[in-house]
C-alpha cells in the first residue's frame, strides 16, 4: 500500500518509498513516499501560494474549519485510534485517550481563532503621546514548517496544525515516518473541510533532507519541532532569523513527601511512568521518596507494576506493549545493565520477555547513570530515597532538562517552596509531571526547549505583533 505526499491538495507519488512495519505484529503498515528536495520545495511553494487566501479568511471561517476537523475526528474515532495503536504499538486504551485529546485540541484551536486580538496602548501616558491613539494587532507569519515525533502522532501534530491554522498561517508537516499513517489520516480529514487548497501540505521521508530544505527556504518563516535535543539544537543554531519553537523532552522527576496517602497516588505514579511504554516527553523517570515512607512506597509500587497487563497493543485490556522498535528496547536494556553495574538494584522488570521490555523499577541509582541523567524514553523509572524535600528539589534540578516536575505533599508551605525552587517549565502539585491538558502553556527550560505550546500560547508564537498609532493632533 503506497502512500504519497500531500501537496497543494493532491496526492503525489515519488520514485522511492520506505516500508514501515507495525512494531508488535511486524505486519507491513504501508510504504511511504520519500520526498526529494524538489518535493519539499514544491510543498513550501504551495503553502506560500495559499498564504493570501488563508490570511483573508475571517476568524469565523478559520474556527469553522477547525470545528469541522474536530467533528470528523469524533466521527472517525475508532479508526483514528486503531491506526495509532497499529503503527506505534500504543495500547488501544491510550490511543483512544489520545484521539479524545486531539478532538479537544482542535476545538481549543477553533476557539482561539476567534480570540486573536491585540491590546490598547495608553499613548498619552507619555508626555509626547498626547493626542495619539495606539493598539496592537496580531498577523499570521506565513509558512510554518512542523516536524513531529512518533509518540503522539495525532495530538502532537494537532498542537502544531491547530494553532497554525487558527492564526491564519499555512503549514508543511513532516511527521515521523513510523507513524505517518496518522498524518495521512489527518490530511484526508482536512480535505473534507473548507481549508484553502495548499494551506496544509504533508511530506514524508528522510529527516535531515527535509529539515535542511525547511531551513534553506526563505519562504519558511517558522520551524516548530518536537524531538531530540541534538536535532532541535542543530535546527535552532542554523535557523537564522526564522522563528523556532522546540520541545525536546526531559527526565521528569516527582517528589513524594511524608504524610501522603500512598494508596491514593500509586495509580498516578504507575500511569506517569509506564503509559505508552514510557515514551512520553513528560514520562515520570525519577522518583524521590522521603526515607520514612520508602519501604511502604516500594511495596505498593511493586504490586501495582506487576499487575499491569502486558501484550498486544490492539487488545483493549493491554496496559503496556512493545516499544517503538527492537533497537530502542535493546538500548533501554543496555542503560539498565549499566545502572546495575554502577550499583543500582532492580526491584522489578529489567529484561525483555516475549519481545516486550517489562516495566522496570530501579533503586539507588547514581545521579550520573544514563537512566537518571538522560531521557530514557522507555518503561523505566528510578526510585531514590531523600532525607528532606530540599534534597529532593536539588536532585530534580540536577539535570540538563527542565520540562515538568511534580510533588506530592500535604504541606502548602512545602508545595509553595517547591513551586518556586524547581527549575522547570511546569510544576504539578499533588500529581505526576506527566499531567497535561491541551490548553495549558507547555514547554521547558534548559535543554527541554524554547517557546511554549498549548493553543493560545502557540498562536502567540505563530503570529507577528504589529503596532498601529493614530495621530489625532
Backbone torsions as a table, in degrees:
resi	resn	phi	psi	omega
1	UNK	NA	100.2	-177.7
2	UNK	-82.7	134.2	-179.6
3	UNK	-119.1	124.7	-175.5
4	UNK	-89.9	-165.4	175.0
5	UNK	-96.8	149.5	177.9
6	UNK	-108.0	103.7	-175.2
7	UNK	-130.9	126.8	178.4
8	UNK	54.6	40.7	175.6
9	UNK	79.6	7.1	-177.8
10	UNK	-127.5	146.3	171.1
11	UNK	-82.2	132.1	-174.0
12	UNK	-128.6	129.5	-179.4
13	UNK	-89.2	160.9	180.0
14	UNK	-128.1	176.2	-179.9
15	UNK	-79.0	-37.1	-175.9
16	UNK	-110.5	146.8	-179.7
17	UNK	-134.2	156.2	176.5
18	UNK	-121.1	126.8	-179.0
19	UNK	-83.0	134.8	178.3
20	UNK	-119.4	130.6	178.5
21	UNK	-106.9	150.4	172.5
22	UNK	-66.1	129.8	-176.1
23	UNK	-58.0	-37.7	-173.7
24	UNK	-85.4	-53.6	-174.0
25	UNK	-85.7	-17.0	-177.4
26	UNK	68.4	7.8	176.6
27	UNK	-71.8	150.9	178.6
28	UNK	-73.8	121.9	179.9
29	UNK	-78.8	-48.8	-178.6
30	UNK	-174.5	171.1	170.1
31	UNK	-114.2	119.2	-174.8
32	UNK	-100.2	140.0	179.6
33	UNK	-61.6	138.2	175.3
34	UNK	-100.0	107.6	-176.4
35	UNK	-68.9	141.9	171.9
36	UNK	-90.7	172.5	176.9
37	UNK	-59.3	-40.0	178.3
38	UNK	-62.1	-40.1	178.4
39	UNK	-60.9	-43.7	-179.0
40	UNK	-65.5	-41.3	178.7
41	UNK	-63.7	-39.0	177.2
42	UNK	-61.1	-42.0	178.8
43	UNK	-64.0	-43.3	179.2
44	UNK	-64.5	-43.6	179.1
45	UNK	-63.3	-36.6	177.8
46	UNK	-65.1	-41.7	177.5
47	UNK	-64.4	-40.2	179.5
48	UNK	-65.3	-40.8	-179.8
49	UNK	-64.6	-26.2	-178.9
50	UNK	-89.5	-3.6	-175.1
51	UNK	-54.6	-50.6	-173.5
52	UNK	-66.8	-39.2	179.0
53	UNK	-66.3	-39.6	179.9
54	UNK	-66.6	-44.9	-178.5
55	UNK	-66.7	-25.5	-179.1
56	UNK	-79.5	-14.0	178.3
57	UNK	-62.7	144.4	176.1
58	UNK	-76.3	163.9	175.9
59	UNK	-57.2	-39.1	179.7
60	UNK	-62.3	-43.3	-178.5
61	UNK	-67.0	-40.3	178.0
62	UNK	-64.7	-41.7	178.8
63	UNK	-63.3	-39.2	-178.7
64	UNK	-64.0	-40.9	178.0
65	UNK	-60.8	-45.8	-177.4
66	UNK	-71.0	-35.4	175.1
67	UNK	-62.2	-43.7	-179.6
68	UNK	-62.8	-41.6	178.5
69	UNK	-61.8	-44.0	177.7
70	UNK	-59.5	-43.6	178.7
71	UNK	-63.5	-39.3	179.9
72	UNK	-64.8	-36.8	175.7
73	UNK	-65.8	-37.4	177.4
74	UNK	-63.0	-44.4	-178.8
75	UNK	-66.9	-29.9	-175.9
76	UNK	-112.7	29.5	-173.6
77	UNK	-57.4	-45.8	-176.9
78	UNK	-62.2	-47.3	-178.4
79	UNK	-65.1	-42.5	-178.9
80	UNK	-61.5	-41.6	-179.7
81	UNK	-69.7	-40.4	-179.7
82	UNK	-62.5	-38.1	179.0
83	UNK	-62.5	-47.1	179.6
84	UNK	-58.5	-45.7	-177.1
85	UNK	-63.4	-41.0	-179.6
86	UNK	-66.6	-50.8	-169.9
87	UNK	-81.0	-21.6	-176.4
88	UNK	-119.5	-5.5	-176.4
89	UNK	65.5	20.8	173.7
90	UNK	-71.3	127.2	178.3
91	UNK	-54.1	140.8	-171.9
92	UNK	-52.6	-39.2	-178.5
93	UNK	-61.1	-36.2	178.1
94	UNK	-78.9	-29.0	176.1
95	UNK	-65.7	-42.2	175.8
96	UNK	-62.2	-42.0	179.0
97	UNK	-61.3	-37.6	178.4
98	UNK	-66.0	-42.3	179.4
99	UNK	-65.3	-38.5	177.6
100	UNK	-62.7	-37.5	176.3
101	UNK	-70.1	-37.3	178.6
102	UNK	-60.7	-42.9	177.3
103	UNK	-57.8	-45.4	178.4
104	UNK	-64.6	-41.9	-176.9
105	UNK	-61.3	-44.0	178.2
106	UNK	-69.8	-30.1	174.5
107	UNK	-65.6	-44.8	176.3
108	UNK	-60.0	-40.0	179.6
109	UNK	-62.8	-41.3	178.0
110	UNK	-60.7	-41.4	-180.0
111	UNK	-67.7	-41.0	-178.6
112	UNK	-69.0	-26.7	175.9
113	UNK	-57.5	-30.4	-178.6
114	UNK	-87.9	-4.3	-175.0
115	UNK	-112.4	13.4	-179.6
116	UNK	-69.9	98.6	-177.1
117	UNK	-139.9	162.9	176.7
118	UNK	-106.1	-149.8	179.0
119	UNK	-141.9	157.4	174.9
120	UNK	-80.4	138.6	177.6
121	UNK	-107.1	121.6	-179.6
122	UNK	-74.6	82.0	-174.0
123	UNK	-58.3	-38.1	-175.2
124	UNK	-77.2	6.5	171.1
125	UNK	-70.7	-17.5	175.3
126	UNK	-102.3	146.0	-179.1
127	UNK	-55.7	-40.5	-176.9
128	UNK	-90.1	8.8	179.7
129	UNK	-98.3	2.4	-177.5
130	UNK	-60.5	136.2	178.6
131	UNK	79.4	8.9	178.5
132	UNK	-115.8	151.6	-175.8
133	UNK	-129.3	123.4	-174.5
134	UNK	-129.1	147.5	175.0
135	UNK	-155.3	162.4	176.8
136	UNK	-112.5	151.4	172.0
137	UNK	-130.1	158.0	178.5
138	UNK	-111.4	130.0	-178.2
139	UNK	-120.7	148.2	179.6
140	UNK	-63.3	151.2	178.5
141	UNK	-75.6	-38.1	-174.8
142	UNK	126.5	-121.9	-177.3
143	UNK	-85.9	125.1	176.1
144	UNK	-112.7	132.2	176.1
145	UNK	-102.7	128.0	-177.1
146	UNK	-119.8	133.2	177.3
147	UNK	-122.9	123.1	-172.0
148	UNK	-125.6	154.9	-177.2
149	UNK	-93.6	-178.4	-174.8
150	UNK	-82.7	-20.7	-161.9
151	UNK	-76.8	-26.4	172.6
152	UNK	-133.6	76.6	-168.0
153	UNK	-69.5	-12.2	171.7
154	UNK	-107.0	-48.8	-171.0
155	UNK	-74.1	-35.0	176.6
156	UNK	-71.3	-30.0	173.0
157	UNK	-66.7	-42.6	179.7
158	UNK	-59.6	-31.7	-179.8
159	UNK	-73.4	-8.2	175.1
160	UNK	-109.2	-47.2	-179.0
161	UNK	-67.2	-44.4	-176.9
162	UNK	-57.0	-59.5	-179.4
163	UNK	-66.4	-32.0	178.2
164	UNK	-60.5	-47.6	-179.5
165	UNK	-72.1	-37.0	178.6
166	UNK	-58.7	-35.7	-178.1
167	UNK	-84.8	-6.1	178.7
168	UNK	90.9	17.0	176.9
169	UNK	-87.8	170.1	168.0
170	UNK	-109.6	163.2	-170.8
171	UNK	-143.9	144.3	168.8
172	UNK	-118.7	121.0	-176.1
173	UNK	-104.7	131.4	171.3
174	UNK	-118.1	100.3	179.6
175	UNK	-84.8	167.1	170.8
176	UNK	-61.5	133.4	-176.7
177	UNK	-60.9	-36.0	-178.3
178	UNK	-58.9	-31.9	-176.5
179	UNK	-119.0	30.8	-177.6
180	UNK	-71.4	-17.1	178.5
181	UNK	-61.3	-36.2	176.7
182	UNK	-64.6	-39.0	178.8
183	UNK	-66.2	-37.5	176.0
184	UNK	-64.4	-39.7	177.4
185	UNK	-60.4	-44.3	177.5
186	UNK	-60.7	-45.6	-179.5
187	UNK	-58.1	-41.8	179.8
188	UNK	-67.2	-34.3	176.6
189	UNK	-70.8	-43.2	179.6
190	UNK	-61.2	-33.0	178.9
191	UNK	-64.7	-17.4	179.0
192	UNK	-92.8	3.7	176.6
193	UNK	-103.8	-177.6	178.4
194	UNK	-92.0	22.9	179.0
195	UNK	-63.8	132.0	178.9
196	UNK	-56.9	142.4	178.6
197	UNK	-59.0	131.7	179.1
198	UNK	92.3	-9.7	-178.5
199	UNK	-73.5	-25.9	175.1
200	UNK	-124.4	128.2	178.5
201	UNK	-132.7	145.9	-176.2
202	UNK	-126.8	121.9	176.1
203	UNK	-123.3	137.1	176.6
204	UNK	-119.5	158.6	177.5
205	UNK	141.4	-152.8	-172.8
206	UNK	-73.2	122.7	-172.9
207	UNK	-57.6	-44.9	-176.4
208	UNK	-66.0	-44.2	180.0
209	UNK	-59.5	-47.5	-176.9
210	UNK	-69.4	-43.2	178.2
211	UNK	-60.1	-43.6	178.4
212	UNK	-63.4	-37.9	178.6
213	UNK	-66.1	-39.5	176.3
214	UNK	-61.0	-44.6	-178.1
215	UNK	-66.0	-38.3	-174.0
216	UNK	-76.5	-26.2	-171.3
217	UNK	-80.7	122.5	-177.2
218	UNK	-65.7	-20.1	-178.2
219	UNK	-79.7	-15.5	176.6
220	UNK	-79.4	117.7	-175.5
221	UNK	-95.1	-20.7	-178.1
222	UNK	-151.4	144.0	171.4
223	UNK	-117.9	125.5	175.5
224	UNK	-115.8	122.1	-168.7
225	UNK	-130.2	134.0	168.6
226	UNK	-123.4	124.2	-177.5
227	UNK	168.7	-148.1	-172.7
228	UNK	-80.0	148.8	178.1
229	UNK	-56.6	-41.5	-176.6
230	UNK	-58.6	-47.5	-178.9
231	UNK	-69.3	-44.3	-178.4
232	UNK	-61.1	-44.8	-179.4
233	UNK	-66.0	-38.9	177.2
234	UNK	-62.0	-43.4	178.0
235	UNK	-59.6	-47.3	-176.7
236	UNK	-64.5	-40.3	-178.7
237	UNK	-63.1	-26.1	-176.0
238	UNK	-105.9	3.1	-170.6
239	UNK	-80.4	-11.4	-178.9
240	UNK	60.3	-127.3	-177.4
241	UNK	-93.3	5.3	174.6
242	UNK	-66.7	144.9	172.6
243	UNK	-70.3	146.3	179.4
244	UNK	-137.5	128.8	169.5
245	UNK	-117.5	129.4	-176.3
246	UNK	-125.3	132.0	172.0
247	UNK	-124.0	109.5	-164.5
248	UNK	-117.4	16.2	173.2
249	UNK	87.1	-172.6	-170.4
250	UNK	-169.5	-177.9	167.4
251	UNK	-133.0	64.2	-166.1
252	UNK	-54.2	139.6	-179.3
253	UNK	-117.2	154.1	172.7
254	UNK	-132.0	145.9	178.7
255	UNK	-109.7	132.8	177.7
256	UNK	-116.4	111.8	-176.2
257	UNK	-88.4	163.8	173.4
258	UNK	-66.1	155.3	176.8
259	UNK	87.8	-2.2	178.5
260	UNK	-85.4	136.7	176.2
261	UNK	-77.7	101.4	-171.1
262	UNK	-61.5	-37.0	-179.1
263	UNK	-64.3	-22.9	-179.5
264	UNK	-80.4	-23.2	-174.5
265	UNK	-104.7	-12.1	-169.4
266	UNK	-64.4	-37.4	177.8
267	UNK	-61.3	-38.9	179.9
268	UNK	-68.4	-40.3	179.0
269	UNK	-60.7	-47.4	-177.8
270	UNK	-65.9	-42.9	176.6
271	UNK	-61.0	-45.8	-177.3
272	UNK	-61.0	-36.1	-176.9
273	UNK	-84.3	-32.1	-167.0
274	UNK	-121.4	-3.8	177.4
275	UNK	-63.8	140.5	-176.0
276	UNK	52.5	38.6	177.2
277	UNK	57.7	27.5	-179.2
278	UNK	74.3	7.9	-178.0
279	UNK	-91.4	62.8	-178.0
280	UNK	-135.1	136.8	-177.5
281	UNK	-56.4	-34.2	-179.9
282	UNK	-108.2	27.5	176.0
283	UNK	-58.6	138.7	178.8
284	UNK	-70.6	114.2	-175.7
285	UNK	-112.6	-27.6	-176.3
286	UNK	-131.4	128.7	178.8
287	UNK	-120.7	128.7	178.8
288	UNK	-117.1	116.4	-171.0
289	UNK	-117.5	136.5	176.8
290	UNK	-62.2	140.2	-173.9
291	UNK	-50.4	-45.9	-173.2
292	UNK	-58.9	-30.0	-175.0
293	UNK	-106.7	6.1	-173.0
294	UNK	-61.4	-46.8	-176.0
295	UNK	-60.1	-46.1	-179.9
296	UNK	-65.4	-39.5	179.7
297	UNK	-59.8	-48.4	-177.6
298	UNK	-65.2	-38.5	179.7
299	UNK	-61.2	-47.9	-179.0
300	UNK	-68.5	-39.5	-178.7
301	UNK	-64.5	-47.1	-178.4
302	UNK	-59.1	-43.6	-178.9
303	UNK	-62.6	-44.5	-179.4
304	UNK	-65.0	-44.7	-176.5
305	UNK	-64.2	-41.8	-176.7
306	UNK	-75.0	-6.6	175.8
307	UNK	-94.9	-2.9	179.8
308	UNK	-64.0	142.3	177.7
309	UNK	-88.0	121.9	-174.9
310	UNK	-114.3	133.9	178.8
311	UNK	161.3	-139.6	-174.1
312	UNK	-67.2	122.6	-179.1
313	UNK	-62.3	-24.9	-178.5
314	UNK	-83.5	-0.5	174.1
315	UNK	-86.5	127.1	-174.8
316	UNK	-62.5	-19.6	-177.7
317	UNK	-91.2	-9.8	-175.4
318	UNK	-68.7	132.7	176.0
319	UNK	-97.3	-33.6	-174.2
320	UNK	-144.5	132.8	-177.9
321	UNK	-127.1	-159.5	-179.0
322	UNK	-73.0	151.3	173.0
323	UNK	-70.3	178.5	-173.4
324	UNK	-61.7	-27.2	178.5
325	UNK	-158.0	160.1	176.8
326	UNK	-64.3	-34.9	179.2
327	UNK	-60.5	-45.2	-179.7
328	UNK	-66.2	-38.8	177.9
329	UNK	-63.0	-41.9	-179.2
330	UNK	-65.8	-39.5	176.5
331	UNK	-58.6	-45.6	-178.9
332	UNK	-61.9	-40.7	178.7
333	UNK	-62.9	-40.9	177.9
334	UNK	-59.3	-43.4	179.0
335	UNK	-64.1	-40.4	178.6
336	UNK	-62.2	-46.9	-179.8
337	UNK	-61.3	-38.5	177.1
338	UNK	-62.0	-44.7	-178.6
339	UNK	-62.2	-42.0	178.8
340	UNK	-63.7	-41.6	177.4
341	UNK	-62.3	-27.0	-179.6
342	UNK	-92.0	9.1	173.3
343	UNK	112.1	-2.8	-179.7
344	UNK	-75.7	162.4	-179.4
345	UNK	-124.3	138.2	179.0
346	UNK	-88.5	117.2	176.6
347	UNK	-79.6	-41.1	177.3
348	UNK	-158.8	154.2	179.1
349	UNK	79.0	-140.6	176.8
350	UNK	88.3	4.3	-178.2
351	UNK	-146.4	164.5	177.4
352	UNK	-94.9	131.4	178.7
353	UNK	-134.3	129.9	-176.6
354	UNK	52.2	40.5	177.1
355	UNK	67.5	18.0	178.6
356	UNK	-126.4	130.1	174.7
357	UNK	-71.8	118.8	-178.0
358	UNK	-66.2	148.1	176.7
359	UNK	-58.1	127.0	-167.9
360	UNK	-118.6	133.0	174.0
361	UNK	-120.2	124.9	179.7
362	UNK	-113.5	140.9	-179.7
363	UNK	-112.8	153.9	173.5
364	UNK	51.2	53.1	-176.3
365	UNK	-89.8	135.5	176.6
366	UNK	-64.0	141.5	-179.4
367	UNK	-67.0	-14.1	179.4
368	UNK	-97.9	-4.0	175.9
369	UNK	-67.9	146.6	-177.2
370	UNK	-61.8	-33.4	179.6
371	UNK	-64.8	-15.7	179.1
372	UNK	-100.8	-48.6	-169.2
373	UNK	-94.5	-12.7	175.1
374	UNK	-112.4	170.2	179.3
375	UNK	-85.3	114.9	-175.6
376	UNK	-81.4	-30.7	176.6
377	UNK	51.6	50.8	-175.7
378	UNK	-156.7	167.1	-178.7
379	UNK	-76.7	63.7	-176.6
380	UNK	-134.2	131.3	176.7
381	UNK	-134.6	143.2	177.6
382	UNK	-106.7	146.9	178.1
383	UNK	-128.3	119.4	178.6
384	UNK	-124.0	148.6	177.0
385	UNK	-85.7	151.4	173.2
386	UNK	-135.7	153.0	-179.5
387	UNK	-91.7	-17.1	-180.0
388	UNK	-150.9	161.3	177.1
389	UNK	-65.8	-34.5	178.2
390	UNK	-59.4	-43.6	178.0
391	UNK	-62.0	-39.5	179.3
392	UNK	-66.3	-41.3	178.7
393	UNK	-61.8	-43.8	177.9
394	UNK	-61.0	-39.2	-179.4
395	UNK	-66.6	-42.7	177.7
396	UNK	-62.2	-42.7	-177.6
397	UNK	-72.4	-17.5	-179.9
398	UNK	-77.7	69.9	-173.9
399	UNK	-157.3	148.8	173.9
400	UNK	-75.5	-11.3	-176.9
401	UNK	-105.0	165.5	175.1
402	UNK	-167.8	66.9	-179.6
403	UNK	-88.7	-70.3	174.9
404	UNK	-140.4	156.1	175.3
405	UNK	-142.3	156.8	-180.0
406	UNK	-128.0	159.7	173.2
407	UNK	-144.7	131.7	171.6
408	UNK	-103.3	118.8	179.6
409	UNK	-157.2	145.2	174.7
410	UNK	-84.7	-6.7	-174.2
411	UNK	-96.3	120.6	177.2
412	UNK	-62.1	-40.9	-178.9
413	UNK	-61.7	-44.7	179.7
414	UNK	-64.2	-43.3	179.7
415	UNK	-61.4	-42.5	-178.5
416	UNK	-65.9	-42.5	178.7
417	UNK	-60.3	-44.7	180.0
418	UNK	-63.0	-40.3	-178.6
419	UNK	-62.2	-29.8	179.5
420	UNK	-82.2	-37.0	-168.9
421	UNK	-94.2	-19.6	-179.1
422	UNK	-72.9	126.8	-175.2
423	UNK	-91.2	75.6	-176.4
424	UNK	-143.9	167.5	177.7
425	UNK	-76.5	-24.4	-178.7
426	UNK	-148.1	130.8	176.1
427	UNK	-110.8	125.5	-177.7
428	UNK	-108.4	114.7	-178.0
429	UNK	-88.0	129.5	179.7
430	UNK	57.9	39.5	170.4
431	UNK	-162.1	171.8	-179.8
432	UNK	-79.8	157.5	179.4
433	UNK	-68.0	-9.0	-178.6
434	UNK	-77.9	-1.5	-179.4
435	UNK	-74.3	130.1	173.0
436	UNK	-152.4	132.8	164.3
437	UNK	-114.8	156.7	-160.6
438	UNK	-84.4	-5.7	176.9
439	UNK	-96.5	-6.1	-176.8
440	UNK	-82.7	153.4	175.4
441	UNK	-66.3	133.9	-173.7
442	UNK	-137.8	121.9	179.0
443	UNK	168.8	173.5	-172.5
444	UNK	-131.6	-174.9	177.8
445	UNK	-117.3	177.5	-178.3
446	UNK	53.3	-135.9	-176.0
447	UNK	-82.5	10.1	175.3
448	UNK	-82.6	-8.5	172.1
449	UNK	131.3	-166.8	-177.9
450	UNK	-148.5	143.9	-176.6
451	UNK	87.0	173.9	-178.1
452	UNK	-131.9	140.6	168.8
453	UNK	-103.0	-172.5	-165.3
454	UNK	97.6	122.8	-158.5
455	UNK	-51.0	-52.7	-178.2
456	UNK	-56.8	-41.5	-175.2
457	UNK	-75.7	-34.5	176.1
458	UNK	-67.9	-37.1	177.3
459	UNK	-60.3	-39.9	177.7
460	UNK	-62.6	-40.8	178.6
461	UNK	-65.2	-31.4	-171.8
462	UNK	-96.8	15.0	176.6
463	UNK	-131.3	161.1	176.6
464	UNK	-109.5	135.7	177.4
465	UNK	-84.8	131.9	175.5
466	UNK	-118.7	134.8	178.0
467	UNK	-99.0	134.7	176.6
468	UNK	-122.6	127.4	178.3
469	UNK	-125.1	128.9	175.2
470	UNK	-103.6	129.6	174.9
471	UNK	-97.4	110.8	-177.8
472	UNK	-98.6	11.1	-179.0
473	UNK	-76.9	NA	NA
